[in-house]
Every structure is written in structure tokens, then in C-alpha cells.
């Protein structure tokens, strides 16, 4: 049983790596099996077709993203400003992945998958940032004389309007640079003087969150 789970996980990891490098449409099930050194029969035993495999990959990524953010937000031992920076660093890394070939491929050739990804991004961004804003206000890092919902809506709208493949292809800067500019504009305006000082002087721990 454990061996079967291990094989399935290996398939997901390898397929995800190949889809990100070459795009979903250009990779065949035969190439995935060859890259893993397994038979096509073994591959099809776990996944009925390439679409089934892609859906499993997307579900795995969603779960990993969701679990990371939930654990971070629930961590009561961490100072809020450190939590905020880790959250922003994580989101920036996810945004940078929008420049991978698979994203352009899905947008152009498989829009149903792209719509699913966008819906997940918007829903989680709204929910998680709402919680973080409230924590920031309680920690006296964010100003309390503001409408939290408006701030969250402005953030989500900015992220999803600017950090997408179509817009990024027209800009002379990377997704990470665009994200940093959005944060600079939106967040520095809602910091208290104390919060702004802490944000600018606190160094984010150099951690590798890994590629999802």
C-alpha cells in the first residue's frame, strides 16, 4: 500500500515538473512514464488520463498552499510583523510561478482549469488577508481607523489585475517586482508609525519554503 502511494506521489511530482517546464499540452503520458522509468500500464493504473493527472496536481497544490497559510495564521508564538512578511514572501513566490509555461498554456488552451485556479486564488486571498488585517490591527501594527473590507478588496483587485500572465508579459519587470510595488503602495499606507518602523527594520528569516 505504501509503495502504491509512493509511486503515485512520484508521478505527481514528475508530471508537475514537466508541465511547468514545457506546458501541459506539450507533455504526453508516454513521456511522463519514460521520465519516471515506469511502464505506461503503471501510470494509467493510477491516473486514467492526463486531465485526471492535472486535476490531482492542482488539488495537491491547493492543499499545500492552504495548509501553509492556515498554519502560519494560527501561529500565536510568532510576532505579527514576522508573520506578515512570511505570508507576503510566500504569496510572491506563488505569483512568480505565473510566468511558467504551464500557466500560459492553460489560459490559452484549457481555460476551464485556469478559471478554477483564479477562483481559488481570489477566494483564499480574500479570506486569509481579512484575518491578517484583523490580527494586524489588534497588534497595533495596522491603523484601526480604516475599513478593513475596502483594504482587502483593493489588495485582491490589485493582485489579480496586475499579477497575471497577460499583464506581466507587457511589463519590463518580474512578477515579484510587481508584487513588491503593490505591497509598498497598499501596505505602507495602513501601517501605524510603529508598524511602519518595524516592517522596515525586521529582517525576514531566510527560509526555503520549497516549490509547490
C-alpha atoms as a printed R data frame, in Angstrom:
    type eleno elety resid chain resno       x      y       z
1   ATOM     1    CA   UNK     A     1   0.000  0.000   0.000
2   ATOM     2    CA   UNK     A     2   2.766  2.416   0.952
3   ATOM     3    CA   UNK     A     3   4.587  1.555  -2.260
4   ATOM     4    CA   UNK     A     4   1.488  2.448  -4.294
5   ATOM     5    CA   UNK     A     5   1.201  5.807  -2.551
6   ATOM     6    CA   UNK     A     6   4.898  6.450  -3.153
7   ATOM     7    CA   UNK     A     7   4.531  5.698  -6.871
8   ATOM     8    CA   UNK     A     8   1.501  7.986  -7.140
9   ATOM     9    CA   UNK     A     9   3.350 10.824  -5.411
10  ATOM    10    CA   UNK     A    10   6.361 10.337  -7.696
11  ATOM    11    CA   UNK     A    11   4.077 10.567 -10.721
12  ATOM    12    CA   UNK     A    12   2.510 13.786  -9.449
13  ATOM    13    CA   UNK     A    13   5.895 15.379  -8.736
14  ATOM    14    CA   UNK     A    14   7.382 14.400 -12.094
15  ATOM    15    CA   UNK     A    15   4.332 15.433 -14.104
16  ATOM    16    CA   UNK     A    16   4.171 18.764 -12.295
17  ATOM    17    CA   UNK     A    17   7.851 19.369 -13.046
18  ATOM    18    CA   UNK     A    18   7.363 18.566 -16.735
19  ATOM    19    CA   UNK     A    19   4.154 20.608 -17.080
20  ATOM    20    CA   UNK     A    20   5.862 23.636 -15.518
21  ATOM    21    CA   UNK     A    21   8.869 23.320 -17.800
22  ATOM    22    CA   UNK     A    22   7.169 22.584 -21.114
23  ATOM    23    CA   UNK     A    23   3.473 23.334 -20.676
24  ATOM    24    CA   UNK     A    24   0.588 20.930 -20.153
25  ATOM    25    CA   UNK     A    25  -0.292 20.439 -23.823
26  ATOM    26    CA   UNK     A    26   3.208 19.526 -24.974
27  ATOM    27    CA   UNK     A    27   3.773 16.716 -22.468
28  ATOM    28    CA   UNK     A    28   2.386 13.246 -23.166
29  ATOM    29    CA   UNK     A    29   1.570 10.455 -20.744
30  ATOM    30    CA   UNK     A    30   4.206  8.344 -22.518
31  ATOM    31    CA   UNK     A    31   6.864 10.988 -21.806
32  ATOM    32    CA   UNK     A    32   5.871 11.137 -18.144
33  ATOM    33    CA   UNK     A    33   6.144  7.353 -17.835
34  ATOM    34    CA   UNK     A    34   9.512  7.397 -19.603
35  ATOM    35    CA   UNK     A    35  10.795 10.194 -17.359
36  ATOM    36    CA   UNK     A    36   9.900  8.130 -14.296
37  ATOM    37    CA   UNK     A    37  11.235  4.870 -15.666
38  ATOM    38    CA   UNK     A    38   7.875  3.144 -15.269
39  ATOM    39    CA   UNK     A    39   5.538  1.469 -17.752
40  ATOM    40    CA   UNK     A    40   2.529  3.202 -19.266
41  ATOM    41    CA   UNK     A    41   0.421  0.485 -17.656
42  ATOM    42    CA   UNK     A    42   1.648  1.530 -14.204
43  ATOM    43    CA   UNK     A    43   0.971  5.186 -14.983
44  ATOM    44    CA   UNK     A    44  -2.568  4.504 -16.214
45  ATOM    45    CA   UNK     A    45  -3.210  2.342 -13.167
46  ATOM    46    CA   UNK     A    46  -3.012  5.491 -11.048
47  ATOM    47    CA   UNK     A    47  -4.326  8.084 -13.498
48  ATOM    48    CA   UNK     A    48  -6.885  7.369 -16.208
49  ATOM    49    CA   UNK     A    49  -5.654 10.200 -18.454
50  ATOM    50    CA   UNK     A    50  -3.606 13.397 -18.481
51  ATOM    51    CA   UNK     A    51  -6.552 15.547 -17.387
52  ATOM    52    CA   UNK     A    52  -7.030 13.330 -14.335
53  ATOM    53    CA   UNK     A    53  -3.344 13.800 -13.519
54  ATOM    54    CA   UNK     A    54  -3.520 17.590 -13.887
55  ATOM    55    CA   UNK     A    55  -6.555 17.814 -11.609
56  ATOM    56    CA   UNK     A    56  -4.716 15.785  -8.979
57  ATOM    57    CA   UNK     A    57  -1.690 18.085  -9.248
58  ATOM    58    CA   UNK     A    58  -3.847 21.195  -8.853
59  ATOM    59    CA   UNK     A    59  -5.642 19.707  -5.845
60  ATOM    60    CA   UNK     A    60  -2.292 18.831  -4.250
61  ATOM    61    CA   UNK     A    61  -1.003 22.377  -4.757
62  ATOM    62    CA   UNK     A    62  -4.202 23.875  -3.335
63  ATOM    63    CA   UNK     A    63  -3.925 21.711  -0.213
64  ATOM    64    CA   UNK     A    64  -0.272 22.596   0.320
65  ATOM    65    CA   UNK     A    65  -0.928 26.324  -0.097
66  ATOM    66    CA   UNK     A    66  -3.971 26.160   2.168
67  ATOM    67    CA   UNK     A    67  -2.154 24.232   4.906
68  ATOM    68    CA   UNK     A    68   0.889 26.521   4.862
69  ATOM    69    CA   UNK     A    69  -1.181 29.699   5.210
70  ATOM    70    CA   UNK     A    70  -3.526 28.210   7.828
71  ATOM    71    CA   UNK     A    71  -0.592 27.110   9.992
72  ATOM    72    CA   UNK     A    72   1.090 30.489   9.612
73  ATOM    73    CA   UNK     A    73  -2.012 32.483  10.533
74  ATOM    74    CA   UNK     A    74  -2.753 30.209  13.522
75  ATOM    75    CA   UNK     A    75   0.790 30.527  14.926
76  ATOM    76    CA   UNK     A    76   0.371 32.519  18.149
77  ATOM    77    CA   UNK     A    77   4.046 32.385  19.079
78  ATOM    78    CA   UNK     A    78   5.192 34.467  16.105
79  ATOM    79    CA   UNK     A    79   5.223 38.267  16.123
80  ATOM    80    CA   UNK     A    80   2.704 39.668  13.676
81  ATOM    81    CA   UNK     A    81   5.218 41.602  11.592
82  ATOM    82    CA   UNK     A    82   7.244 38.413  11.021
83  ATOM    83    CA   UNK     A    83   4.071 36.540  10.156
84  ATOM    84    CA   UNK     A    84   3.105 39.246   7.658
85  ATOM    85    CA   UNK     A    85   6.479 39.136   5.937
86  ATOM    86    CA   UNK     A    86   6.440 35.360   5.689
87  ATOM    87    CA   UNK     A    87   2.951 35.491   4.225
88  ATOM    88    CA   UNK     A    88   3.937 38.118   1.652
89  ATOM    89    CA   UNK     A    89   7.107 36.237   0.745
90  ATOM    90    CA   UNK     A    90   5.101 33.064   0.197
91  ATOM    91    CA   UNK     A    91   2.492 34.814  -1.956
92  ATOM    92    CA   UNK     A    92   5.230 36.488  -4.003
93  ATOM    93    CA   UNK     A    93   6.769 33.082  -4.745
94  ATOM    94    CA   UNK     A    94   3.398 31.759  -5.841
95  ATOM    95    CA   UNK     A    95   2.894 34.797  -8.068
96  ATOM    96    CA   UNK     A    96   6.256 34.246  -9.731
97  ATOM    97    CA   UNK     A    97   5.044 30.840 -10.890
98  ATOM    98    CA   UNK     A    98   2.513 32.564 -13.141
99  ATOM    99    CA   UNK     A    99   5.375 33.111 -15.563
100 ATOM   100    CA   UNK     A   100   5.819 29.354 -16.055
101 ATOM   101    CA   UNK     A   101   4.888 27.830 -19.465
102 ATOM   102    CA   UNK     A   102   2.049 25.785 -17.955
103 ATOM   103    CA   UNK     A   103   0.103 28.908 -16.983
104 ATOM   104    CA   UNK     A   104   0.195 30.399 -20.477
105 ATOM   105    CA   UNK     A   105  -0.790 27.010 -21.862
106 ATOM   106    CA   UNK     A   106  -3.781 26.617 -19.545
107 ATOM   107    CA   UNK     A   107  -5.010 30.153 -20.212
108 ATOM   108    CA   UNK     A   108  -4.865 29.653 -23.967
109 ATOM   109    CA   UNK     A   109  -5.829 26.013 -24.443
110 ATOM   110    CA   UNK     A   110  -7.583 24.890 -21.259
111 ATOM   111    CA   UNK     A   111  -9.420 27.928 -19.796
112 ATOM   112    CA   UNK     A   112 -11.590 25.760 -17.527
113 ATOM   113    CA   UNK     A   113  -8.518 24.840 -15.479
114 ATOM   114    CA   UNK     A   114  -7.316 28.442 -15.401
115 ATOM   115    CA   UNK     A   115 -10.713 29.661 -14.163
116 ATOM   116    CA   UNK     A   116 -10.541 27.121 -11.354
117 ATOM   117    CA   UNK     A   117  -7.075 28.383 -10.351
118 ATOM   118    CA   UNK     A   118  -8.187 32.018 -10.435
119 ATOM   119    CA   UNK     A   119 -11.265 31.294  -8.323
120 ATOM   120    CA   UNK     A   120  -9.104 29.562  -5.716
121 ATOM   121    CA   UNK     A   121  -6.616 32.474  -5.666
122 ATOM   122    CA   UNK     A   122  -9.309 35.094  -5.179
123 ATOM   123    CA   UNK     A   123 -11.219 33.183  -2.514
124 ATOM   124    CA   UNK     A   124  -8.153 32.363  -0.433
125 ATOM   125    CA   UNK     A   125  -6.591 35.801  -0.858
126 ATOM   126    CA   UNK     A   126  -9.749 37.481   0.428
127 ATOM   127    CA   UNK     A   127 -10.234 35.103   3.381
128 ATOM   128    CA   UNK     A   128  -6.608 34.994   4.526
129 ATOM   129    CA   UNK     A   129  -5.881 38.688   4.160
130 ATOM   130    CA   UNK     A   130  -9.049 39.581   6.069
131 ATOM   131    CA   UNK     A   131  -7.778 37.539   9.015
132 ATOM   132    CA   UNK     A   132  -4.277 39.040   8.777
133 ATOM   133    CA   UNK     A   133  -5.607 42.601   8.665
134 ATOM   134    CA   UNK     A   134  -7.623 41.996  11.840
135 ATOM   135    CA   UNK     A   135  -4.568 40.482  13.545
136 ATOM   136    CA   UNK     A   136  -2.512 43.474  12.450
137 ATOM   137    CA   UNK     A   137  -4.995 45.910  13.942
138 ATOM   138    CA   UNK     A   138  -5.059 44.016  17.251
139 ATOM   139    CA   UNK     A   139  -1.248 44.011  17.255
140 ATOM   140    CA   UNK     A   140  -1.268 47.797  16.682
141 ATOM   141    CA   UNK     A   141   0.744 47.312  13.504
142 ATOM   142    CA   UNK     A   142  -2.112 48.430  11.245
143 ATOM   143    CA   UNK     A   143  -4.256 51.515  11.749
144 ATOM   144    CA   UNK     A   144  -7.713 50.900  13.159
145 ATOM   145    CA   UNK     A   145  -9.339 53.953  11.522
146 ATOM   146    CA   UNK     A   146  -9.906 52.220   8.192
147 ATOM   147    CA   UNK     A   147 -12.441 49.977   6.516
148 ATOM   148    CA   UNK     A   148 -10.900 46.511   6.539
149 ATOM   149    CA   UNK     A   149 -13.111 45.219   3.745
150 ATOM   150    CA   UNK     A   150 -12.096 48.037   1.411
151 ATOM   151    CA   UNK     A   151  -8.401 47.376   2.096
152 ATOM   152    CA   UNK     A   152  -8.813 43.660   1.364
153 ATOM   153    CA   UNK     A   153 -10.797 44.311  -1.813
154 ATOM   154    CA   UNK     A   154  -8.160 46.794  -3.026
155 ATOM   155    CA   UNK     A   155  -5.385 44.273  -2.379
156 ATOM   156    CA   UNK     A   156  -7.169 41.373  -4.076
157 ATOM   157    CA   UNK     A   157  -8.164 43.508  -7.069
158 ATOM   158    CA   UNK     A   158  -4.601 44.799  -7.477
159 ATOM   159    CA   UNK     A   159  -3.012 41.373  -7.224
160 ATOM   160    CA   UNK     A   160  -5.345 39.720  -9.690
161 ATOM   161    CA   UNK     A   161  -5.400 42.612 -12.130
162 ATOM   162    CA   UNK     A   162  -1.627 43.050 -12.306
163 ATOM   163    CA   UNK     A   163  -0.110 39.698 -11.399
164 ATOM   164    CA   UNK     A   164  -1.425 37.626 -14.272
165 ATOM   165    CA   UNK     A   165   0.368 36.343 -17.371
166 ATOM   166    CA   UNK     A   166  -1.238 38.757 -19.831
167 ATOM   167    CA   UNK     A   167  -0.204 41.865 -17.895
168 ATOM   168    CA   UNK     A   168   3.205 40.529 -16.857
169 ATOM   169    CA   UNK     A   169   4.129 39.851 -20.488
170 ATOM   170    CA   UNK     A   170   3.759 43.582 -21.201
171 ATOM   171    CA   UNK     A   171   5.751 44.825 -18.217
172 ATOM   172    CA   UNK     A   172   9.561 45.204 -18.086
173 ATOM   173    CA   UNK     A   173   9.681 43.838 -14.525
174 ATOM   174    CA   UNK     A   174   9.081 40.441 -12.932
175 ATOM   175    CA   UNK     A   175   6.021 39.220 -11.044
176 ATOM   176    CA   UNK     A   176   7.962 39.511  -7.784
177 ATOM   177    CA   UNK     A   177   8.842 43.164  -8.502
178 ATOM   178    CA   UNK     A   178   5.214 43.956  -9.366
179 ATOM   179    CA   UNK     A   179   4.095 42.318  -6.126
180 ATOM   180    CA   UNK     A   180   6.589 44.332  -4.077
181 ATOM   181    CA   UNK     A   181   5.347 47.567  -5.639
182 ATOM   182    CA   UNK     A   182   1.739 46.677  -4.800
183 ATOM   183    CA   UNK     A   183   2.688 45.926  -1.202
184 ATOM   184    CA   UNK     A   184   4.663 49.164  -0.923
185 ATOM   185    CA   UNK     A   185   1.707 51.234  -2.146
186 ATOM   186    CA   UNK     A   186  -1.070 49.466  -0.267
187 ATOM   187    CA   UNK     A   187   0.511 48.346   2.981
188 ATOM   188    CA   UNK     A   188   2.724 51.232   3.951
189 ATOM   189    CA   UNK     A   189  -0.370 53.422   3.934
190 ATOM   190    CA   UNK     A   190  -2.176 51.299   6.532
191 ATOM   191    CA   UNK     A   191   0.745 50.893   8.932
192 ATOM   192    CA   UNK     A   192   0.805 52.801  12.188
193 ATOM   193    CA   UNK     A   193   4.088 54.767  12.637
194 ATOM   194    CA   UNK     A   194   5.282 51.949  14.921
195 ATOM   195    CA   UNK     A   195   4.193 49.299  12.430
196 ATOM   196    CA   UNK     A   196   5.965 51.016   9.534
197 ATOM   197    CA   UNK     A   197   9.180 51.204  11.540
198 ATOM   198    CA   UNK     A   198   9.008 47.524  12.483
199 ATOM   199    CA   UNK     A   199   8.229 46.456   8.929
200 ATOM   200    CA   UNK     A   200  11.220 48.320   7.516
201 ATOM   201    CA   UNK     A   201  13.677 47.098  10.140
202 ATOM   202    CA   UNK     A   202  12.625 43.477  10.672
203 ATOM   203    CA   UNK     A   203  14.542 41.016   8.530
204 ATOM   204    CA   UNK     A   204  12.649 38.057   7.178
205 ATOM   205    CA   UNK     A   205  14.274 34.784   8.236
206 ATOM   206    CA   UNK     A   206  15.938 33.182   5.256
207 ATOM   207    CA   UNK     A   207  13.868 30.073   4.854
208 ATOM   208    CA   UNK     A   208  13.179 27.949   1.849
209 ATOM   209    CA   UNK     A   209   9.501 27.166   1.662
210 ATOM   210    CA   UNK     A   210  10.074 24.890  -1.333
211 ATOM   211    CA   UNK     A   211   8.286 24.767  -4.673
212 ATOM   212    CA   UNK     A   212   4.717 23.585  -4.532
